[in-house]
Amino acid sequence: MNNRNVFWGVVFIAAAFSVLFGASFSFIGISIGELFLTAICVGIMIRSLVGLEFAGILFPLAFLCIIWDKQLGLENITPFPVLLAALFGTIGLNIIFGRMKFEVKMNKKLSEYSNKKTNYAKVDISSDQYVEAKVKFGGLQKYVESEDLRRVDISAFCSGAEVYLDKACIPSGEAIVTFDCKCSGVQLYVPRDWNVKNNLDASMGAINYSGEPSGAGVVDLILVGKASFCGVDIQYV
C-alpha cells in the first residue's frame, strides 16, 4: 500500500468528518472542526517540509491564518490577501529553489538506478556521456550524436522540445533521461531497437508512443522525473 495514498486518504476522511460534525461540537469556545482542520494543515505542512514542497507549506499556513484569524487578530488580511501572499510566495520560492529541489530529488532517484555498468549519478558531465536540453518560453531541437550516451536531462517550461536520440549510441546497454517539464510538449525520438522503460511521473499530462519497437533491442532507455501539464511523445524511428 502506498504511504502517500494512505496519508491523503486520512486527510480527506478527517476533512469530511470536520465538515459534517465539526460545527456541532465545541470545547472552551473552539469547535472540533477548527481543531480537525488545524491538524490537517499541520500534517500537510510537516509532510511538505520533508520534500520541500513550497505550496504544501505556505497554503496550509494561509489556511491556519484564516481559521484562527479572530484569535490572532488577522481579520484584515484574511482570506484573500493571505491566500494571494501564499500564491506569490510559492511562485517566488520555486523560482529561486525549484531547480535545486529538483536536482536533490533527481540525484536520489538516479542513485536508485545506478549500477556498475553506467553509474548514472556520477556520470562525467563534461563529456558526451551527458547531454542537457533546456528551454523556457520557446522551442528547442536537440540532435544527440554521442558515442557513449549515459544521461540526458530535459528541462522545459511553457515550451516545445524535440530531442533526437536516433543517432546516439549506448554501448553500456543502459541510459537515463530525466524530465523537469511544466506546461510543455516534449518529443523524444529513439531507435526502434531500444527498450523504453517509463518511470515518469506525468501529472495532469499524457505519455504517448508512436511507431513500434522492434522487440529485439539490447539497450534500455529509462525515463524518470516529472512532467506536469505536459504531453510527452516517444517516437520510434
Secondary structure, DSSP 8 states (H G I E B T S, - for coil): --HHHHHHHHHHHHHHHHHHHGGG-EETTEEHHHHHHHHHHHHHHHHHHHHT-HHHHHHHHHHHHHHTHHHHT-GGGTTHHHHHHHHHHHHHHHHHHHHHHHHHHHHHHHHHH--TTT-GGG--TTSTTEEEEEEESSEEEEE---SS--EEEEEEESSEEEEE-TT---TTSEEEEEEEEES-EEEEEE-TTEEEEE--B-TT-EEEEES---S---EEEEEEEEEET-EEEEEE-
